[in-house]
Amino acid sequence: MTVLRLPQGLSRRVPVRQVLCLLPLVVVTVVAVRHRSVLAEGFGHLRAAEWPWLVAAVGATCLTWVAAALTRQGAVVQRLPARRLLATQFAAGAANHLLPTGLGAGAVNLRFMTVCGVPLARSSAALALYLLAESVTRVALLLVLLVAFPDALHLGGLLPASATGPLLLAAAGVVCVVAAVLLLARRVRTAARSFLCTALCEARSVHTRPARALALWGGSLAFPTLQAAGLAAVGRALSLPVAPVHMAVAYLAATVAVALVPTPGGIGSVEAALVVALVAAGGPVAVATAVVLAYRIITVWLPLLPGALTLGALVRLRVI
């Protein structure tokens, strides 16, 4: 790995690590100012909610960081320091809301694993295994719930018939581009083959250890379940006339639909998809909008500042 060395005089004049510590706070401030109207409306809805259900939603949100830490540990053979791993997941959540979807958390966790002594190739393979497990379990959970509760969503409202053709064409185009790059670019093909071999080796090693496999798949299943439970709790707090399991299906469908939208933390796209999904589940538009705003306040905006502070502290302490 190439190390970028600053000139000695410049490194003395510019406190790079201190700047990196303050950068998340600056970005949080900018994002909060840009979305101040959403924040004001969301907090307004929280004041009118039933607090016991809101407390349950906060508890479910806190447990998502435990589930994420469990899954991260399950994706790598080497034992990671538990407390620092949990703190890193809290900080990664903030980073994920400040950068395009997945990049923030991925960068934080990749850096954390390399600092812990995991080679970069294996760290990257563990990151890919985590993303694969989380995606597979989220989609599988959604399919199981749709089979068990076929009337939970009116899918025609979520995906108009006129949009099916363009979406299929776009997906086919992406597949063709990837295939062409792999076929024509020898260096890319070699790098992809090397990474795939490392990832398969890491996945095989993880699954030879029952504790790691259980942590990987159990944590990846618990993560979306807790997220969906948090939305259901907020829905009950604001008296949304939709069954909790239907709200869970709506959440999973919305998050799967926006998974490829490259917005910071899904800000904007997630809210829109959740409102549409809750309406498709039978909720009134006004109440569904209030539920989504309140839910995003709890899961995104309230943890954002302490998460950014934790991120800065971890950078300063050289944990990441």
C-alpha positions in Angstrom: 0.0 0.0 0.0 1.4 3.4 -1.0 1.8 5.8 1.9 1.4 9.5 1.1 4.1 11.5 3.0 3.6 15.2 3.4 6.6 17.5 3.4 8.0 17.9 6.8 7.3 21.6 7.1 3.7 21.2 5.9 3.0 18.4 8.3 4.1 20.6 11.2 2.0 23.6 10.1 -1.2 21.6 9.3 -2.6 19.5 12.1 -4.0 16.8 9.8 -5.4 14.6 12.5 -7.0 17.5 14.4 -8.6 18.6 11.1 -10.0 15.1 10.5 -11.4 15.1 14.1 -13.3 18.3 13.4 -14.4 17.5 9.9 -17.4 15.2 10.9 -18.8 18.0 13.1 -18.6 20.5 10.3 -20.4 18.2 7.9 -23.1 17.4 10.5 -23.7 21.2 10.9 -24.0 21.7 7.2 -26.4 18.7 6.7 -28.5 19.8 9.7 -28.8 23.4 8.4 -29.8 22.1 4.9 -32.5 19.9 6.4 -33.7 22.3 9.2 -37.3 22.3 8.1 -37.5 18.5 8.1 -35.9 18.5 11.6 -38.4 21.0 13.0 -41.4 19.1 11.6 -40.0 15.8 12.8 -39.5 17.0 16.3 -43.0 18.5 16.2 -44.4 15.1 15.5 -42.4 13.5 18.3 -43.9 15.9 20.9 -47.4 14.5 20.1 -46.4 10.9 20.2 -46.9 8.2 22.9 -43.5 8.1 24.8 -43.4 4.4 25.8 -43.5 3.5 22.1 -40.8 6.1 21.3 -38.6 4.6 24.0 -39.1 1.2 22.4 -38.0 2.7 19.1 -34.9 4.2 20.6 -34.1 0.9 22.3 -34.4 -1.0 19.0 -32.2 1.6 17.3 -29.5 1.2 20.0 -29.6 -2.6 19.5 -28.9 -2.2 15.8 -25.4 -1.1 16.6 -24.9 -4.2 18.7 -26.2 -6.3 15.8 -23.9 -4.6 13.4 -20.9 -5.2 15.7 -21.9 -8.9 16.0 -22.1 -9.2 12.2 -18.7 -7.4 11.6 -17.0 -9.8 14.0 -18.7 -12.8 12.4 -17.3 -11.7 9.0 -13.6 -12.0 10.0 -11.8 -14.8 11.7 -9.5 -12.7 13.8 -11.0 -11.6 17.1 -11.6 -7.8 17.3 -11.7 -5.8 20.5 -15.4 -5.8 21.5 -15.7 -2.3 23.0 -13.8 -0.6 20.2 -15.8 -2.6 17.7 -19.1 -1.4 19.2 -17.9 2.2 19.3 -16.8 2.0 15.7 -20.2 0.8 14.6 -21.8 3.9 16.3 -19.3 6.1 14.6 -19.7 4.3 11.3 -23.5 5.0 11.5 -22.7 8.8 11.5 -20.2 8.4 8.7 -22.7 6.5 6.7 -25.2 9.4 6.9 -22.6 11.9 5.7 -21.3 10.0 2.6 -23.1 8.1 -0.2 -24.8 4.9 1.0 -22.5 2.4 2.5 -19.2 4.2 1.7 -18.9 5.9 5.1 -19.5 2.8 7.3 -17.3 0.7 4.9 -14.4 3.1 5.1 -14.6 3.4 8.9 -14.7 -0.4 9.3 -12.0 -1.1 6.8 -9.7 1.3 8.6 -10.6 -0.2 12.0 -9.8 -3.7 10.8 -6.5 -2.8 9.3 -5.5 -0.9 12.5 -6.4 -4.1 14.4 -3.9 -6.0 12.3 -6.1 -7.6 9.7 -4.4 -7.4 6.3 -6.1 -5.1 3.8 -7.1 -7.9 1.4 -8.8 -9.9 4.2 -10.4 -6.7 5.6 -11.9 -6.0 2.1 -13.1 -9.6 1.9 -14.7 -9.3 5.3 -16.4 -6.1 4.3 -17.8 -7.8 1.2 -19.0 -10.8 3.2 -20.7 -8.5 5.6 -22.5 -6.6 2.8 -23.5 -9.9 1.1 -24.9 -11.4 4.4 -26.8 -8.3 5.2 -28.3 -8.0 1.7 -29.2 -11.7 1.5 -30.9 -11.8 4.9 -32.8 -8.5 4.3 -34.2 -9.7 1.0 -34.9 -13.2 2.4 -36.7 -11.7 5.4 -38.8 -9.5 3.0 -39.7 -12.5 0.8 -40.7 -14.7 3.8 -43.0 -11.9 5.2 -44.5 -11.3 1.8 -45.3 -15.0 1.5 -46.7 -15.1 5.1 -48.7 -11.8 4.7 -49.5 -11.5 1.0 -51.9 -8.6 1.6 -49.3 -6.5 3.5 -48.5 -4.3 0.5 -50.3 -3.3 -2.7 -47.1 -3.6 -4.9 -48.8 -1.9 -7.9 -48.7 1.3 -5.9 -45.0 1.0 -5.2 -43.9 0.1 -8.8 -46.0 1.4 -11.6 -46.3 -0.9 -14.6 -44.7 1.8 -16.9 -41.6 1.7 -14.8 -41.0 -2.0 -15.1 -39.5 -2.0 -18.5 -36.9 0.9 -17.9 -35.8 -0.8 -14.6 -35.2 -4.1 -16.3 -33.3 -2.4 -19.1 -31.2 -0.4 -16.6 -30.4 -3.6 -14.7 -29.4 -5.4 -17.9 -27.3 -2.5 -18.9 -25.4 -2.6 -15.6 -24.7 -6.3 -16.0 -23.5 -5.8 -19.6 -21.1 -3.0 -18.6 -19.6 -5.0 -15.8 -19.2 -8.0 -18.0 -17.6 -5.9 -20.7 -15.1 -4.3 -18.3 -14.2 -7.8 -16.9 -13.7 -9.2 -20.4 -11.8 -6.2 -21.9 -9.7 -4.9 -19.0 -7.1 -7.5 -18.1 -5.9 -5.7 -15.0 -9.4 -5.3 -13.7 -10.1 -9.0 -14.4 -6.9 -10.0 -12.6 -7.7 -7.9 -9.6 -11.3 -9.1 -9.5 -10.1 -12.8 -9.7 -7.6 -12.2 -6.9 -10.2 -10.5 -4.7 -12.7 -13.2 -5.3 -10.2 -15.9 -4.3 -9.4 -14.0 -1.1 -13.1 -13.5 -0.3 -14.0 -17.1 -0.9 -11.1 -18.2 1.3 -12.1 -15.8 4.1 -15.8 -17.0 3.8 -14.7 -20.6 4.0 -12.6 -19.9 7.1 -15.4 -18.1 8.8 -17.9 -20.8 8.2 -15.6 -23.5 9.6 -16.1 -21.7 13.0 -19.7 -22.1 14.2 -19.5 -19.1 16.5 -18.4 -16.8 13.6 -21.0 -18.2 11.2 -23.7 -17.7 13.9 -22.6 -14.1 14.6 -22.5 -13.3 10.9 -25.9 -14.6 9.9 -27.6 -14.0 13.2 -26.4 -10.4 13.4 -27.3 -9.7 9.8 -30.8 -11.0 10.4 -31.2 -9.1 13.7 -30.1 -5.8 12.1 -33.1 -5.3 9.6 -35.5 -6.9 12.1 -34.6 -4.3 14.7 -34.8 -1.5 12.2 -38.3 -2.7 11.1 -39.3 -3.0 14.7 -38.3 0.6 15.4 -40.5 1.8 12.6 -43.4 -0.3 13.8 -42.9 1.2 17.3 -43.0 4.8 15.9 -46.1 3.9 14.0 -47.8 2.8 17.1 -46.6 5.9 18.9 -48.3 8.1 16.3 -51.4 5.8 15.9 -50.8 4.8 12.3 -53.7 2.4 11.4 -51.4 -0.3 10.0 -50.6 -3.6 11.6 -47.0 -3.7 13.0 -46.0 -6.6 10.8 -47.3 -4.8 7.7 -45.2 -1.7 8.7 -42.2 -4.1 9.0 -42.9 -5.4 5.4 -43.2 -1.8 4.2 -39.9 -0.9 5.8 -38.0 -3.8 4.2 -39.6 -3.2 0.8 -38.6 0.5 0.9 -35.0 -0.1 2.0 -34.5 -2.8 -0.6 -35.9 -0.5 -3.3 -33.5 2.4 -2.4 -30.4 0.3 -1.7 -28.8 1.4 -5.0 -29.6 5.1 -4.7 -26.3 6.8 -3.9 -27.5 9.5 -1.5 -25.8 10.1 1.9 -27.4 7.7 4.3 -30.4 7.5 2.0 -31.4 11.0 3.2 -34.4 12.0 1.0 -34.7 8.8 -0.9 -35.5 6.6 2.1 -38.1 9.1 3.5 -39.9 9.1 0.1 -39.8 5.3 -0.3 -41.0 4.8 3.3 -43.9 7.1 2.9 -44.9 5.4 -0.4 -44.5 1.9 1.2 -46.6 2.8 4.3 -49.3 4.3 2.1 -49.2 1.0 0.1 -49.7 -0.8 3.4 -52.9 1.1 4.0 -51.8 4.1 6.0 -53.1 7.6 5.4 -50.6 9.9 3.7 -50.5 12.5 6.4 -49.9 10.1 9.3 -47.5 8.0 7.2 -45.4 11.1 6.5 -45.4 12.0 10.2 -44.3 8.5 11.2 -41.4 8.5 8.7 -40.2 12.0 9.8 -40.3 10.9 13.5 -38.6 7.6 12.7 -35.8 9.3 10.8 -35.3 11.8 13.7 -34.8 8.9 16.1 -32.6 6.7 13.8 -30.6 9.4 11.9 -30.7 12.9 13.4 -30.5 12.2 17.2 -27.5 9.8 16.9 -25.7 12.0 14.3 -24.0 14.5 16.5 -22.8 12.0 19.2 -21.8 9.6 16.4 -19.7 12.4 14.8 -18.1 13.2 18.1 -17.3 9.4 18.6 -15.9 9.3 15.1 -13.6 12.3 15.8 -12.5 10.7 19.1 -11.7 7.4 17.5 -9.6 9.2 14.9 -7.8 11.2 17.6 -7.1 8.0 19.6 -5.9 6.2 16.4 -8.5 3.5 16.7 -9.3 4.2 13.1 
